[in-house]
Amino acid sequence: MPYYEYECAENGAIVEVRHGMDEQLTTWGQLADRTAIDLGDTPADAPIRRIMSSTVSVTGTSGQADFQGCGTGCGCAT
């Protein structure tokens, strides 16, 4: 299962969670339950949104900007 990041505009938190690709969390309460974090002062029904994040290194281990992917056969080389 992949990891996803969700952002809550109500409290400014960005939280990483692992779940199936066909699943979508929509509220702070769902995210708190899944990650065992405290709701705090944020209402359980506060909306969250899944944000895009990079799952593959965008620079090589050398830190050079001309990095062309993570290896042969992976499909991420440009």
Backbone as a printed PyTorch tensor [residue, N CA C, xyz], in Angstrom:
tensor([[[  0.8440,  -1.1840,   0.0000],
         [  0.0000,   0.0000,   0.0000],
         [  0.8880,   1.2470,   0.0000]],

        [[  0.4920,   2.2440,  -0.7590],
         [  1.2860,   3.4730,  -0.8260],
         [  1.0140,   4.4080,   0.3520]],

        [[  1.9210,   5.3480,   0.5260],
         [  1.7620,   6.4040,   1.5210],
         [  1.2140,   7.6420,   0.8370]],

        [[  0.3620,   8.3750,   1.5520],
         [ -0.2050,   9.6170,   1.0530],
         [ -0.0480,  10.6870,   2.1150]],

        [[ -0.0160,  11.9470,   1.6760],
         [  0.0020,  13.0740,   2.5960],
         [ -1.3290,  13.8030,   2.4770]],

        [[ -1.8700,  14.1580,   3.6200],
         [ -3.1090,  14.9240,   3.6770],
         [ -2.8510,  16.2150,   4.4310]],

        [[ -3.5260,  17.2770,   3.9890],
         [ -3.4020,  18.5760,   4.6350],
         [ -4.7540,  18.9930,   5.1950]],

        [[ -4.7270,  19.5280,   6.4000],
         [ -5.9300,  20.0640,   7.0280],
         [ -5.7960,  21.5820,   7.0850]],

        [[ -6.6460,  22.3020,   6.3690],
         [ -6.5960,  23.7610,   6.3480],
         [ -6.9800,  24.3470,   7.7020]],

        [[ -7.7980,  23.6320,   8.4510],
         [ -8.2710,  24.1030,   9.7570],
         [ -7.1250,  24.2850,  10.7530]],

        [[ -6.1630,  23.3510,  10.7450],
         [ -5.0750,  23.4310,  11.7290],
         [ -3.6880,  23.5240,  11.0970]],

        [[ -3.6140,  23.4700,   9.7670],
         [ -2.3430,  23.5980,   9.0650],
         [ -1.4770,  22.3480,   9.0750]],

        [[ -1.9840,  21.2550,   9.6180],
         [ -1.1990,  20.0250,   9.7290],
         [ -1.1130,  19.2980,   8.3920]],

        [[  0.0460,  18.7050,   8.1520],
         [  0.2510,  17.7930,   7.0290],
         [  0.6530,  16.4630,   7.6360]],

        [[ -0.1260,  15.4200,   7.3270],
         [  0.0560,  14.1160,   7.9570],
         [  0.1980,  13.0520,   6.8790]],

        [[  1.1620,  12.1600,   7.0740],
         [  1.3760,  11.0460,   6.1510],
         [  0.6560,   9.8130,   6.6780]],

        [[ -0.0140,   9.1000,   5.7770],
         [ -0.7600,   7.9010,   6.1570],
         [ -0.6540,   6.8790,   5.0270]],

        [[ -0.7130,   5.6290,   5.3850],
         [ -0.6520,   4.5520,   4.3960],
         [ -2.0360,   3.9340,   4.2470]],

        [[ -2.5030,   3.8340,   2.9980],
         [ -3.7800,   3.1710,   2.7390],
         [ -3.8550,   2.7550,   1.2820]],

        [[ -4.8680,   1.9740,   0.9580],
         [ -5.0620,   1.4800,  -0.3950],
         [ -5.3020,   2.5990,  -1.3890]],

        [[ -4.9790,   2.3240,  -2.6490],
         [ -5.1250,   3.3320,  -3.6980],
         [ -6.5790,   3.7230,  -3.9450]],

        [[ -7.5010,   2.8330,  -3.6570],
         [ -8.9130,   3.1150,  -3.9030],
         [ -9.5950,   3.8040,  -2.7270]],

        [[ -8.8690,   4.0840,  -1.6810],
         [ -9.4360,   4.7060,  -0.4820],
         [ -9.1150,   6.1960,  -0.4650]],

        [[-10.0530,   7.0030,   0.0130],
         [ -9.8700,   8.4460,   0.1100],
         [-10.3800,   8.9140,   1.4620]],

        [[ -9.5190,   9.5080,   2.2570],
         [ -9.9360,  10.0810,   3.5330],
         [-10.4130,  11.5020,   3.2750]],

        [[-11.4540,  11.9420,   3.9940],
         [-12.0200,  13.2610,   3.7210],
         [-12.1210,  14.1680,   4.9370]],

        [[-11.9560,  13.6270,   6.1470],
         [-12.0960,  14.4570,   7.3460],
         [-10.9180,  14.2720,   8.2970]],

        [[-10.7050,  15.2720,   9.1380],
         [ -9.6530,  15.2210,  10.1490],
         [ -9.8770,  14.0490,  11.1060]],

        [[-11.1150,  13.7490,  11.4150],
         [-11.4240,  12.6270,  12.2990],
         [-10.9880,  11.2950,  11.7030]],

        [[-11.2480,  11.0930,  10.4100],
         [-10.8070,   9.8610,   9.7420],
         [ -9.2860,   9.7510,   9.7670]],

        [[ -8.6160,  10.8500,   9.4950],
         [ -7.1570,  10.8600,   9.4750],
         [ -6.5890,  10.6140,  10.8710]],

        [[ -7.1850,  11.2360,  11.8710],
         [ -6.7320,  11.0400,  13.2520],
         [ -6.9140,   9.5920,  13.6840]],

        [[ -8.0500,   8.9990,  13.3400],
         [ -8.2850,   7.5860,  13.6700],
         [ -7.2520,   6.6820,  13.0110]],

        [[ -6.9750,   6.9250,  11.7470],
         [ -6.0690,   6.0720,  10.9800],
         [ -4.6270,   6.1790,  11.4670]],

        [[ -4.2360,   7.3670,  11.9370],
         [ -2.8410,   7.5980,  12.3210],
         [ -2.6270,   7.6350,  13.8280]],

        [[ -3.6880,   7.4510,  14.5940],
         [ -3.6160,   7.4610,  16.0630],
         [ -3.0800,   8.7830,  16.6040]],

        [[ -3.4540,   9.8950,  15.9440],
         [ -3.0880,  11.2040,  16.4710],
         [ -4.2960,  11.8100,  17.1700]],

        [[ -4.0340,  12.7410,  18.0670],
         [ -5.0900,  13.3950,  18.8290],
         [ -5.8010,  14.4340,  17.9580]],

        [[ -7.1050,  14.5160,  18.0830],
         [ -7.8630,  15.5240,  17.3470],
         [ -7.4540,  16.9360,  17.7410]],

        [[ -7.0410,  17.1040,  18.9860],
         [ -6.7180,  18.4370,  19.4760],
         [ -7.9590,  19.3070,  19.4630]],

        [[ -7.8000,  20.5670,  19.0760],
         [ -8.9300,  21.4990,  19.0140],
         [ -9.6320,  21.4850,  17.6560]],

        [[ -9.1660,  20.6520,  16.7550],
         [ -9.7320,  20.5970,  15.4080],
         [-10.9720,  19.7110,  15.3890]],

        [[-12.0880,  20.2090,  14.8520],
         [-13.2960,  19.3830,  14.7690],
         [-13.0640,  18.1310,  13.9220]],

        [[-13.6600,  17.0310,  14.3290],
         [-13.5020,  15.7630,  13.6070],
         [-14.0050,  15.8630,  12.1690]],

        [[-14.9770,  16.7370,  11.9130],
         [-15.5310,  16.8460,  10.5610],
         [-14.8150,  17.8910,   9.6920]],

        [[-13.6960,  18.4350,  10.1840],
         [-12.9280,  19.3980,   9.3850],
         [-12.4140,  18.6990,   8.1280]],

        [[-12.5890,  19.3250,   6.9690],
         [-12.1620,  18.6790,   5.7240],
         [-10.6390,  18.6250,   5.5950]],

        [[-10.1730,  17.5820,   4.9320],
         [ -8.7600,  17.4400,   4.5980],
         [ -8.6600,  17.2010,   3.1050]],

        [[ -7.4740,  17.4160,   2.5590],
         [ -7.2770,  17.1250,   1.1350],
         [ -5.9640,  16.3930,   0.9620]],

        [[ -5.9700,  15.4590,   0.0330],
         [ -4.7500,  14.7250,  -0.2770],
         [ -3.8730,  15.6230,  -1.1370]],

        [[ -2.6160,  15.7200,  -0.7740],
         [ -1.7020,  16.5700,  -1.5270],
         [ -0.7040,  15.7060,  -2.2870]],

        [[ -0.2070,  16.2310,  -3.3590],
         [  0.7700,  15.5220,  -4.1760],
         [  2.1220,  15.5930,  -3.4960]],

        [[  2.8070,  14.4800,  -3.4800],
         [  4.1620,  14.4550,  -2.9460],
         [  4.9920,  13.5110,  -3.7860]],

        [[  6.2660,  13.7620,  -3.8150],
         [  7.1740,  12.9480,  -4.6100],
         [  7.5240,  11.6750,  -3.8600]],

        [[  7.4010,  10.5460,  -4.5200],
         [  7.7700,   9.2810,  -3.8960],
         [  9.1080,   8.7750,  -4.4040]],

        [[  9.6600,   9.4630,  -5.3820],
         [ 10.9420,   9.0860,  -5.9560],
         [ 11.8670,  10.2830,  -5.8270]],

        [[ 13.1150,  10.0340,  -5.5390],
         [ 14.0980,  11.1010,  -5.4390],
         [ 14.0980,  11.9370,  -6.7080]],

        [[ 14.0450,  13.2590,  -6.5530],
         [ 14.0680,  14.1330,  -7.7140],
         [ 15.4760,  14.6380,  -7.9950]],

        [[ 16.4130,  14.3450,  -7.1190],
         [ 17.8220,  14.6070,  -7.3710],
         [ 18.5830,  13.3440,  -7.0490]],

        [[ 19.6660,  13.1330,  -7.7230],
         [ 20.4800,  11.9530,  -7.4580],
         [ 21.1600,  12.0480,  -6.1080]],

        [[ 21.8480,  11.0110,  -5.7380],
         [ 22.5450,  11.0190,  -4.4570],
         [ 23.6510,  12.0550,  -4.4370]],

        [[ 24.1050,  12.4690,  -5.6140],
         [ 25.1300,  13.5070,  -5.6820],
         [ 24.5210,  14.8940,  -5.5280]],

        [[ 23.1860,  15.0020,  -5.6070],
         [ 22.5110,  16.2840,  -5.4880],
         [ 22.4880,  17.0900,  -6.7720]],

        [[ 22.9420,  16.5170,  -7.8700],
         [ 22.9770,  17.2430,  -9.1290],
         [ 21.5920,  17.3240,  -9.7530]],

        [[ 21.2850,  18.4690, -10.3350],
         [ 19.9610,  18.7040, -10.9060],
         [ 19.6990,  17.9010, -12.1720]],

        [[ 20.7380,  17.3390, -12.8030],
         [ 20.5300,  16.6110, -14.0520],
         [ 20.2570,  15.1240, -13.8340]],

        [[ 19.8040,  14.7570, -12.6700],
         [ 19.4890,  13.3720, -12.3350],
         [ 18.4710,  12.8260, -13.3330]],

        [[ 18.7010,  11.6330, -13.8750],
         [ 17.8630,  11.0670, -14.9300],
         [ 17.0650,   9.8470, -14.4930]],

        [[ 16.6780,   9.7600, -13.2670],
         [ 15.8960,   8.6230, -12.7930],
         [ 16.6490,   7.8300, -11.7470]],

        [[ 15.9830,   6.8650, -11.1780],
         [ 16.5740,   6.1230, -10.0640],
         [ 17.2890,   4.8510, -10.4920]],

        [[ 17.2140,   4.4690, -11.7450],
         [ 17.9270,   3.2810, -12.1910],
         [ 17.3480,   2.7300, -13.4750]],

        [[ 18.0240,   1.7660, -14.0360],
         [ 17.5420,   1.1850, -15.2830],
         [ 16.3540,   0.2760, -15.0180]],

        [[ 15.4080,   0.3090, -15.9030],
         [ 14.2540,  -0.5640, -15.8060],
         [ 13.1470,  -0.0800, -14.8990]],

        [[ 13.3280,   1.0540, -14.2380],
         [ 12.3050,   1.5040, -13.2910],
         [ 11.2110,   2.3200, -13.9650]],

        [[ 11.5050,   2.9010, -15.1070],
         [ 10.4990,   3.6720, -15.8210],
         [ 10.4510,   5.1380, -15.4690]],

        [[ 11.2560,   5.5980, -14.5070],
         [ 11.1780,   7.0120, -14.1410],
         [ 12.2180,   7.8610, -14.8550]],

        [[ 13.1510,   7.2640, -15.5750],
         [ 14.1510,   8.0430, -16.3020],
         [ 13.4680,   8.8230, -17.4130]],

        [[ 13.9280,  10.0290, -17.6370],
         [ 13.3010,  10.8750, -18.6620],
         [ 13.9680,  10.7390, -19.9940]]])
